[in-house]
Amino acid sequence: MKVIEHINNTVNPKFSYEILPPQKGEGITKIIDVISQLKAYDPAWINVTSHASSLIKEKTSNGEEIKRVYKKRPGTISVCGVIQNKFGIDAVAHMLCQGFTREETENALIDLSYLGVENVLALRGDNLNYDKELGQSKRTNSYANELACQIHDIKRGKFLDNTEYYPLDFCVGVASYPEKHVLSLDTDTDIMYLKKKVAAGAEYIITQMFFDNHKYYEFVAKCREARIDVPIIPGLKLLKSVKQLQILPEIFHIGMPIELQDEVNSAPEHIIEIGQSWLKKQVYDLLEHGVNNLHFFLMNDAKNILDIVTKI
């Protein structure tokens, strides 16, 4: 099924999850174990993140510096194939603008379709830390709405350079930021760009993580005022270390409620219990407000999240 079909057919609450491909050089065994754990809880779908290459600097034994382009997590398409075909769970592949040409995107979509994967999340992605050399006539998508447009063209059988291929029917989701994207001037600008993504063919939205539900409710209300009518699925994460109080706001540009900070700082040795209790309160509150589709960012740690899901 497509994600939008899962959403439209929701009667009882449905949970979806997001996992990471294995590190380069690792096997898929750990991922299969995570998916097996999730399978028992009937996930609506599972997202698989994508990662562009990055430049790393190494030094030889004589101190000479070598620069290498290195892809840390290369297995998005293959992991999606395993989820879709081995486990019978709908997989959602993350597609990025940054680090990928339009030609690479088209080829990836053809591969995903071949594997039976019919859901993708169109993302701009983080800026590269190097300049990717493009061959002659190579093109890129600069923003997620351009990527969504390319996928929409492929749904209509319109491929690059008028290549002949049958239409590929993907359901396209996009990301949003209840606390404003770091590059946006303000929330109104953020919502303007989100409207462009929806106009380009996005059928649903998944938010960045947040720890204050009021931020989500306010954001959804502003989107509805702006006539963004597609489903907006909240993205949730378990706080599981004291360090994350500082790291998550720095990396993802989100706020941490004072009440949560005070709880953790007063009993840091109980961080897992505090994190689980906070997330459980968020989930119950969202469900009470009629939000029946919830998305959990796992970081491949299924156990602590599934402990909460079991209780719910």
N, C-alpha and C positions, 0 to 999 in steps of 0.2 A: 504493500500500500504506500501511497504518497503521504508525506507528513500532513498535508492539508486535509486528507481524508481521515487520518487519525483524529485530527482536531475536530473536524466537523461531525465525526461519529462518537465523540466523547459523551458518555452518559455519567459514568463514574470517573473519579479523578484518574489521570494517566501521568506517569512519570517517564521522562526520557533522561539520557545520561550522555556525558561527553568524556571520551578517553583520548589518550595520546598514543601514537604509534611507538614501537620500541625504539630505543636508542640505536644508532648505527652500530652494527657489530653484534647486537643482541638478537636472540631468536624470538619467535612469536609466542613461546610457551607461556610467559607471564601474562600476555594479553589474552590468550585463550582462557587462562584461569580467571581473569577478571570478567570476561564475557560470560563464562560458565556461571559465575556467581550471580550476575545480573539476570541471566536467562530465567533463573528460578523465580524472579519477581516480575515476570511478564512486562519487560520494558516496551514502551510504545515505539521507540526508536533509539538508536545509538549514534551519536556524532563522533567522527574521527577527525582530529585536528590535522592541519597541514603546516609544513614548515619550510620556508625558503632557505636557501643556502646562505651561509655567512662567511666572512673572511676571518681567518685566524692567523696568528703570527707564531711561528715556532723558531727555535734557535738550534743550529747544528752544534756538534761537539766543539767546533772551533769558534763558536760565538756568532756565526753568520746568520742573519735573519732571513727566514723563508716565509713567504705569504702563500697561504693555500685557501681556496674556496672549499668549504666543507659543509655537507648537509647532515645535520644532526639526527633528524628523524625522517627517513625516506619512505616509509611504508604505508602511506595513507590509502592508496588504491587497493593494495593487497589485503590490508586489514579489513577494509570495507567488503571485499569479496568474501572473506572468511565469515564475517558477521552475517552477510546476506545469504550465503549458500550453505555454510556448515551449521549455522545456528537458526536460520530462518527468521532472523530479526531484521527489520528494515534499517539500513545503514544510511547515514548522511555524511557525505564527503565534503570537507571544507575545501573551497577553491579560493586561491589568493591572486590578487593583482601583482603585488610586490614580489619580484623574483621569478615571475613566469611570463613568457610571451603569450600572445593570443594563439599562436600555433601550438604551444605546449598545452594550453588550456583546452583547445579543441581536441587534441589527441587524448588528453586525460578523460574528457567527457565520453569519447568514443570507447575507451577502455572500460569506464564505469558502466556504460550502457551494456557492453558485452557481458559484464559480470552480473547484470540484473539489478544494478544499483540505480535508482531513479530519483534520488533526493540529493541536493547539494546546498551548501550554505555559501553564498557569495560574499567575500570579505576583501577589504583593501589590504590588510596585513601590515605588519610593522615595516618601517623603512629599512632598506638594506644598508649594511655598513661597508658596501663596496659598489662600484659601478659595473653592472653586468654588461658585458660586451654582446651586442646584438649583431647577428649576421645581416646581410643585405636583405631588405624588404621585411625584416622581422618587426613586429609591432607589439605594443603592450597595452593593457588596460590601466589607466591611472587611478580610477575610483571604482567602488563597488557597483555603482549604477551602470558603469560601462561594462563591467563583467556580467552583470545581470542582463544587459542588452544583448551581449554576445550569446549567452545561454538561450535567451528568448529567440534569437535568430536561428539557432541550431534546432530549437523545438519546431521551427517552421521549415526546416530543411535548408536553411541558408547558411552555407559554410564559407570559410575564407577562400578567396580567389575562385569563387564559383565552383568549388569542388563538388562533385556529385556524390551524395550519400543520403540515405533515408533519414527523415526527421527523428530526433531523439527527444523523448518526452520526459523532461525533468521537472520536478517540483523545486522551486527556488525559494530559499529563505535568506534573510539578511540579518545583520546585527544592529543593535541600537544601544544607546547609552543614557540611562535614566539620570545620571549625574553629569551629562554633557561630555562629548568627546574632547580629548585634550587639545585637538587642533581647531576646534570650533570656537568662534568668537563668543557665542552665547547659545542658550537652549533653542531659541527661535531659529538660528542658523542651522543648528543640528537637525531640527525637525524638517527644515526646508530640504536638506540633503536626503533625509530619510524618505520624504515624499518622492524624490527623484528615483530612489531605489524601488519603491512600490510601483511607480509609474513604469519603470523598466521591466516589471514582471514579477517582482517578489510577492509571494503569496502569504507569507507569515514573517514574523519578526521574533528573534530571541534577544533578550537584553543581556548586557554585561552584568556581572554579579553585583549585588547590592546587599547591605546588611540592615537597611532601614526600609521597611515596606512602604512607608509614606512616600519615599522618593519614587517608587514604582507607580503608586496610585496617581501621584501628581503628574508623572510623565505620561501615563496612559490617557489621562484627562486632556492634557495638552495635545496629544496626538489626535484624539477624537475631535477636538475643536478645530484642528487643522485638516480634518476630513481624511485622516489615515484610518481606514476601516478594517484592515487585515488583522488577524489575531496577533497579540503581543504576549509572548510567553516569557515569564520571569526566569532569569538565570540565577541559580542559588549555589552557594559554596559553603562547606563546613570550615569554620575556623579551627585549626588543630595545632597551632603552635603560637607561643607568645610573640615570636619574631614576625609572624604574619600581620600583627597589628600595625607594624611599620612597613613591611615589604609590600603588602597588597595595595595600600594607598599609593605607594611610590610607583609601582609597576602599572597598576590599572586605573589610577587617578580616581579613586572612590573614597567616600567618607566612612569613618568608623564611628558608630554611635557612642557617645560618652558613657552611657550605661554599660555597654559591652566592654569598653576599655576598663572601666572601674571594676567590673566583675573579674576580669582576667588579672588585672594588676593586684587585686586583693587576695587572689588564690591561684597563682600561676601554675601550681602543681596539679590543678584540676582543669587544665585547659581543655582537654577532650570532652569532659562532662559539660563544661560551660558552653563549648562550641556546639555540642549536640543539642543542649537545651535551647540555645538561642535559635538554631536552625529549625528545631521542632516548632517553636513558637511562631517563627516566620511562616512555616508551611501551614499550620492550623489557621493562622490569620488570613493567608491567601485563599485557602479553601473556603473559609467562612465568608469571604468577599466574592465567592463565585468563580474563582480562578481555578479551573480544573486541569490545566496542563502545566506541569512544572518541570523545569530542566535543571539537572544537577551537574556541576563541573566536578568530576571525580579526581582528576590527576592520577588515575589508575589505582586509587585507594578505595576499593568498593566496600570493605567491611564496615567502616564507621558510618557511611551513608546508609548502608542496608540495615544496620542496627536501628536507625531512625525510621526507615521505611517500614520495617517490621512492626514497630510500635504504633505507627500511624495506621 
